[in-house]
Amino acid sequence: MLPSYKMSYIKIEDDEVVALSGKTHHPIVIATGDENDAVEGTVFEITTEELHHADAYELDSYKRISVQLKSGIDAWVYVDALQ
């Protein structure tokens, strides 16, 4: 779980991304500051190369940050770049 964040959706304006994904809205994690909010998910162990590929895939609407999960694990998470 990622505390003080929640899942939301962002409208995708890039026609190539919409064509590739088939979706006009993609999920995005946003900060709320509310300790009752959390994002449930799965932590994947990936290589540095895979992380760079993920960075290249994400749109400018997303940024990667390091967070400590409730489990105590440090993990990279893509969140809303405007926050």
DSSP file (Angstrom, degrees, kcal/mol; ACC not computed):
  #  RESIDUE AA STRUCTURE BP1 BP2  ACC     N-H-->O    O-->H-N    N-H-->O    O-->H-N    TCO  KAPPA ALPHA  PHI   PSI    X-CA   Y-CA   Z-CA
    1    1 A M              0   0    0      0, 0.0    69,-1.8     0, 0.0    70,-0.3   0.000 360.0 360.0 360.0 139.9    0.0    0.0    0.0
    2    2 A L  E >   -A   39   0A   0     37,-1.9    37,-1.2    67,-0.2     3,-0.8  -0.921 360.0-139.3-105.9 108.3    1.2    3.5   -0.8
    3    3 A P  E 3  S+A   38   0A   0      0, 0.0    35,-0.2     0, 0.0    32,-0.1  -0.329  75.9  16.6 -75.0 151.3    0.0    5.9    2.0
    4    4 A S  T 3  S+     0   0    0     33,-2.3    28,-2.8    30,-0.5    29,-1.4   0.690 107.9  93.1  64.6  23.1   -1.4    9.4    1.4
    5    5 A Y  E <   -B   31   0B   0     -3,-0.8     2,-0.3    32,-0.4    -1,-0.2  -0.928  52.3-168.0-133.8 160.6   -2.0    8.7   -2.3
    6    6 A K  E     -B   30   0B   0     24,-2.2    24,-2.8    -2,-0.3     2,-0.3  -0.972  27.9-101.7-144.6 162.8   -5.0    7.5   -4.3
    7    7 A M  E     +B   29   0B   0     -2,-0.3     2,-0.2    31,-0.3    22,-0.2  -0.617  45.8 156.6 -83.2 142.3   -5.6    6.2   -7.8
    8    8 A S  E     -B   28   0B   0     20,-2.6    20,-2.1    -2,-0.3     2,-0.4  -0.748  35.0-108.1-143.1-168.7   -7.2    8.5  -10.3
    9    9 A Y  E     -B   27   0B   0     18,-0.3     2,-0.4    -2,-0.2    16,-0.0  -0.983  17.8-155.8-133.9 146.9   -7.4    8.8  -14.1
   10   10 A I  E     -B   26   0B   0     16,-2.7    16,-2.3    -2,-0.4     2,-0.4  -0.961  24.0-119.0-121.9 138.3   -5.8   11.2  -16.6
   11   11 A K  E     -B   25   0B   0     -2,-0.4     2,-0.6    14,-0.2    14,-0.3  -0.608  26.4-136.5 -76.4 131.2   -7.0   12.0  -20.0
   12   12 A I        +     0   0    0     12,-3.7    -1,-0.0    -2,-0.4     6,-0.0  -0.798  22.9 179.8 -92.6 121.7   -4.5   11.0  -22.7
   13   13 A E        +     0   0    0     -2,-0.6     2,-0.7     4,-0.0    -1,-0.1   0.595  54.2  97.8 -95.7 -14.7   -4.2   13.7  -25.4
   14   14 A D     >  -     0   0    0      1,-0.2     4,-2.2    10,-0.1     3,-0.3  -0.676  61.0-156.9 -82.2 113.3   -1.5   11.9  -27.5
   15   15 A D  H  > S+     0   0    0     -2,-0.7     4,-2.5     1,-0.2     5,-0.2   0.833  91.6  55.5 -60.5 -34.7   -3.3   10.1  -30.3
   16   16 A E  H  > S+     0   0    0      2,-0.2     4,-2.4     1,-0.2    -1,-0.2   0.905 108.8  47.1 -65.0 -41.0   -0.4    7.6  -30.8
   17   17 A V  H  > S+     0   0    0     -3,-0.3     4,-2.9     2,-0.2     5,-0.3   0.905 112.3  49.8 -67.2 -41.2   -0.7    6.5  -27.1
   18   18 A V  H  X S+     0   0    0     -4,-2.2     4,-2.8     1,-0.2     5,-0.3   0.921 112.6  47.6 -62.5 -43.5   -4.5    6.2  -27.4
   19   19 A A  H  < S+     0   0    0     -4,-2.5    -2,-0.2     2,-0.2    -1,-0.2   0.899 114.6  46.8 -63.9 -40.3   -4.1    4.1  -30.5
   20   20 A L  H  < S+     0   0    0     -4,-2.4    -2,-0.2    -5,-0.2    -1,-0.2   0.913 124.4  30.1 -68.4 -44.0   -1.4    1.9  -28.8
   21   21 A S  H  < S-     0   0    0     -4,-2.9    -2,-0.2     2,-0.2    -3,-0.2   0.742  94.1-135.0 -89.7 -24.3   -3.3    1.4  -25.6
   22   22 A G  S  < S+     0   0    0     -4,-2.8     2,-0.4    -5,-0.3    -3,-0.2   0.612  72.2 103.5  78.0  11.5   -6.9    1.6  -26.9
   23   23 A K        -     0   0    0     -5,-0.3    -1,-0.2    -6,-0.3    -2,-0.2  -0.977  58.0-159.6-131.5 141.3   -7.8    3.8  -24.0
   24   24 A T  S    S+     0   0    0     -2,-0.4   -12,-3.7     1,-0.1     2,-0.4   0.616  86.1  47.4 -89.6 -15.1   -8.4    7.6  -23.7
   25   25 A H  E     -B   11   0B   0    -14,-0.3   -14,-0.2    -7,-0.1    -1,-0.1  -0.993  67.7-167.9-130.1 134.7   -7.8    7.6  -19.9
   26   26 A H  E     -B   10   0B   0    -16,-2.3   -16,-2.7    -2,-0.4   -18,-0.0  -0.892  30.6-101.0-118.6 150.4   -5.0    6.0  -18.0
   27   27 A P  E     -B    9   0B   0      0, 0.0     2,-0.3     0, 0.0   -18,-0.3  -0.363  40.9-178.6 -67.2 149.3   -4.6    5.4  -14.3
   28   28 A I  E     -B    8   0B   0    -20,-2.1   -20,-2.6    -2,-0.0     2,-0.5  -0.991  25.5-126.3-148.1 145.0   -2.4    7.8  -12.3
   29   29 A V  E     -Bc   7  79B   0     49,-0.5    51,-2.3    -2,-0.3     2,-0.4  -0.810  29.2-169.7 -93.9 128.9   -1.4    8.0   -8.7
   30   30 A I  E     -B    6   0B   0    -24,-2.8   -24,-2.2    -2,-0.5     2,-0.2  -0.940  23.0-118.4-122.0 144.0   -2.1   11.4   -7.0
   31   31 A A  E     +B    5   0B   0     -2,-0.4   -26,-0.3   -26,-0.2   -27,-0.1  -0.551  31.2 171.6 -75.0 140.1   -0.9   12.7   -3.7
   32   32 A T        -     0   0    0    -28,-2.8   -27,-0.2    -2,-0.2    -1,-0.1   0.613  35.0-136.2-120.6 -24.7   -3.8   13.5   -1.3
   33   33 A G        +     0   0    0    -29,-1.4     2,-0.7     1,-0.2   -28,-0.1   0.445  67.3 123.7  76.9  -1.6   -2.1   14.2    2.0
   34   34 A D    >   -     0   0    0    -30,-0.2     3,-2.2     1,-0.1   -30,-0.5  -0.840  55.7-153.4 -96.4 113.8   -4.8   12.2    3.7
   35   35 A E  T 3  S+     0   0    0     -2,-0.7   -31,-0.2     1,-0.3    -1,-0.1   0.645  93.2  64.8 -63.7 -12.6   -3.3    9.4    5.7
   36   36 A N  T 3  S+     0   0    0    -33,-0.1    -1,-0.3   -32,-0.1     2,-0.3   0.654  86.8  86.9 -81.6 -16.0   -6.5    7.3    5.2
   37   37 A D    <   +     0   0    0     -3,-2.2   -33,-2.3   -31,-0.0   -32,-0.4  -0.616  54.9 161.4 -84.3 144.3   -5.8    7.2    1.4
   38   38 A A  E     -A    3   0A   0     -2,-0.3     2,-0.5   -35,-0.2   -31,-0.3  -0.985  33.5-133.4-157.3 155.2   -3.7    4.4    0.1
   39   39 A V  E     -A    2   0A   0    -37,-1.2   -37,-1.9    -2,-0.3     2,-0.3  -0.967  19.9-150.0-113.5 123.7   -3.0    2.6   -3.2
   40   40 A E        +     0   0    0     -2,-0.5     2,-0.3   -39,-0.2    -2,-0.0  -0.697  38.0 122.3 -89.6 146.0   -2.9   -1.2   -3.2
   41   41 A G        -     0   0    0     -2,-0.3     2,-0.4     2,-0.0    -2,-0.0  -0.951  54.1 -80.3-174.6-166.2   -0.6   -2.9   -5.6
   42   42 A T        -     0   0    0     -2,-0.3     2,-0.5     2,-0.0    -2,-0.0  -0.958  28.5-137.1-123.5 137.4    2.2   -5.3   -6.3
   43   43 A V        -     0   0    0     -2,-0.4     2,-0.4    32,-0.0    32,-0.0  -0.833  21.1-162.9 -94.1 128.9    5.9   -4.6   -6.1
   44   44 A F        -     0   0    0     -2,-0.5     2,-0.7     2,-0.0    -2,-0.0  -0.916  15.4-136.6-111.5 138.1    8.0   -6.0   -8.9
   45   45 A E        +     0   0    0     -2,-0.4     2,-0.3     0, 0.0    -2,-0.0  -0.852  37.7 169.3 -91.4 120.2   11.7   -6.5   -8.8
   46   46 A I        -     0   0    0     -2,-0.7     2,-0.1     1,-0.0    -2,-0.0  -0.830  33.2-103.4-129.4 165.7   13.1   -5.3  -12.2
   47   47 A T     >  -     0   0    0     -2,-0.3     4,-2.1     1,-0.1     5,-0.1  -0.374  34.4-109.0 -82.5 165.9   16.5   -4.6  -13.7
   48   48 A T  H  > S+     0   0    0      1,-0.2     4,-2.2     2,-0.2     5,-0.2   0.892 121.7  54.1 -60.2 -40.0   17.9   -1.1  -14.3
   49   49 A E  H  > S+     0   0    0      1,-0.2     4,-2.0     2,-0.2    -1,-0.2   0.915 107.6  49.0 -61.8 -43.4   17.4   -1.6  -18.0
   50   50 A E  H  > S+     0   0    0      1,-0.2     4,-2.2     2,-0.2    -1,-0.2   0.876 109.2  53.3 -64.1 -37.0   13.7   -2.5  -17.5
   51   51 A L  H  X S+     0   0    0     -4,-2.1     4,-2.3     2,-0.2    -1,-0.2   0.909 107.9  50.3 -64.5 -41.3   13.4    0.6  -15.3
   52   52 A H  H  X S+     0   0    0     -4,-2.2     4,-2.1     2,-0.2    -2,-0.2   0.875 109.1  51.8 -64.1 -37.4   14.8    2.8  -18.1
   53   53 A H  H  X S+     0   0    0     -4,-2.0     4,-1.7     2,-0.2    -1,-0.2   0.904 109.4  49.9 -64.4 -40.9   12.4    1.3  -20.5
   54   54 A A  H  X S+     0   0    0     -4,-2.2     4,-2.0     2,-0.2    -2,-0.2   0.909 109.3  51.6 -63.7 -41.8    9.5    2.1  -18.2
   55   55 A D  H  < S+     0   0    0     -4,-2.3    -2,-0.2     1,-0.2    -1,-0.2   0.910 109.9  49.4 -59.6 -42.8   10.8    5.7  -17.9
   56   56 A A  H  < S+     0   0    0     -4,-2.1    -1,-0.2     1,-0.2    -2,-0.2   0.823 110.6  51.5 -67.1 -30.9   10.9    6.0  -21.7
   57   57 A Y  H  < S+     0   0    0     -4,-1.7    -1,-0.2    -5,-0.1    -2,-0.2   0.876  91.4  89.4 -73.8 -39.2    7.3    4.6  -22.0
   58   58 A E  S  < S-     0   0    0     -4,-2.0     2,-0.0    -5,-0.1     0, 0.0  -0.288  77.3-122.5 -67.9 144.7    5.7    7.0  -19.5
   59   59 A L    >   -     0   0    0      1,-0.1     3,-1.9     4,-0.0    -1,-0.1  -0.241  31.5 -98.2 -76.3 169.5    4.3   10.3  -20.7
   60   60 A D  T 3  S+     0   0    0      1,-0.3    -1,-0.1     3,-0.0    -2,-0.1   0.648 118.3  74.8 -63.2 -14.1    5.4   13.7  -19.4
   61   61 A S  T 3  S+     0   0    0     20,-0.1    20,-3.3    19,-0.1    21,-0.4   0.649  93.3  63.4 -71.6 -15.2    2.2   13.5  -17.2
   62   62 A Y  E <   -D   80   0B   0     -3,-1.9     2,-0.3    18,-0.3    18,-0.2  -0.831  60.8-173.5-112.8 147.7    4.0   11.0  -15.0
   63   63 A K  E     -D   79   0B   0     16,-2.4    16,-3.0    -2,-0.3     2,-0.5  -0.980  23.9-124.6-133.9 152.4    7.1   11.2  -12.8
   64   64 A R  E     +D   78   0B   0     -2,-0.3     2,-0.3    14,-0.2    14,-0.2  -0.827  32.7 174.9 -98.4 129.6    8.9    8.5  -10.9
   65   65 A I  E     -D   77   0B   0     12,-2.9    12,-2.7    -2,-0.5     2,-0.5  -0.916  30.4-120.2-128.9 158.1    9.5    9.0   -7.2
   66   66 A S  E     +D   76   0B   0     -2,-0.3     2,-0.3    10,-0.2    10,-0.2  -0.849  37.8 173.6 -96.4 131.7   10.9    6.8   -4.5
   67   67 A V  E     -D   75   0B   0      8,-2.7     8,-2.6    -2,-0.5     2,-0.6  -0.939  33.1-124.7-133.7 156.6    8.5    6.0   -1.6
   68   68 A Q  E     -D   74   0B   0     -2,-0.3     6,-0.2     6,-0.2     5,-0.1  -0.924  32.3-142.4-100.8 122.4    8.6    3.9    1.5
   69   69 A L    >   -     0   0    0      4,-3.2     3,-2.4    -2,-0.6   -67,-0.2  -0.291  27.9-102.5 -76.8 164.6    5.6    1.5    1.5
   70   70 A K  T 3  S+     0   0    0    -69,-1.8    -1,-0.1     1,-0.3   -68,-0.1   0.786 123.7  62.4 -57.6 -26.6    3.6    0.6    4.6
   71   71 A S  T 3  S-     0   0    0    -70,-0.3    -1,-0.3     2,-0.1     3,-0.1   0.618 119.7-111.8 -72.6 -12.4    5.5   -2.7    4.5
   72   72 A G  S <  S+     0   0    0     -3,-2.4     2,-0.2     1,-0.4    -2,-0.1   0.301  75.7 133.1  95.3  -8.2    8.8   -0.8    4.9
   73   73 A I        -     0   0    0     -5,-0.1    -4,-3.2     1,-0.0     2,-0.4  -0.560  54.5-133.6 -76.1 137.6    9.9   -1.6    1.4
   74   74 A D  E     + D   0  68B   0     -6,-0.2     2,-0.3    -2,-0.2    -6,-0.2  -0.790  36.5 170.0 -87.7 135.3   11.4    1.3   -0.7
   75   75 A A  E     - D   0  67B   0     -8,-2.6    -8,-2.7    -2,-0.4     2,-0.4  -0.984  37.0-113.9-146.3 153.4    9.9    1.3   -4.2
   76   76 A W  E     - D   0  66B   0     -2,-0.3     2,-0.4   -10,-0.2   -10,-0.2  -0.717  36.7-176.3 -84.1 139.4    9.7    3.4   -7.3
   77   77 A V  E     - D   0  65B   0    -12,-2.7   -12,-2.9    -2,-0.4     2,-0.5  -0.999  24.2-132.4-138.1 138.8    6.3    4.7   -8.1
   78   78 A Y  E     + D   0  64B   0     -2,-0.4   -49,-0.5   -14,-0.2   -14,-0.2  -0.825  37.7 169.6 -91.4 126.2    5.0    6.7  -11.1
   79   79 A V  E     -cD  29  63B   0    -16,-3.0   -16,-2.4    -2,-0.5     2,-0.2  -0.740  45.7 -62.2-128.8 174.4    2.8    9.6   -9.9
   80   80 A D  E >   - D   0  62B   0    -51,-2.3     3,-1.4    -2,-0.2   -18,-0.3  -0.432  41.9-147.5 -60.6 122.4    1.2   12.7  -11.3
   81   81 A A  T 3  S+     0   0    0    -20,-3.3    -1,-0.2     1,-0.3   -19,-0.2   0.698  92.6  64.1 -68.7 -19.3    4.1   15.0  -12.6
   82   82 A L  T 3         0   0    0    -21,-0.4    -1,-0.3     1,-0.2    -2,-0.1   0.528 360.0 360.0 -84.6  -4.4    2.1   18.1  -11.7
   83   83 A Q    <         0   0    0     -3,-1.4    -1,-0.2     0, 0.0    -2,-0.2   0.431 360.0 360.0 -99.0 360.0    2.1   17.4   -8.0
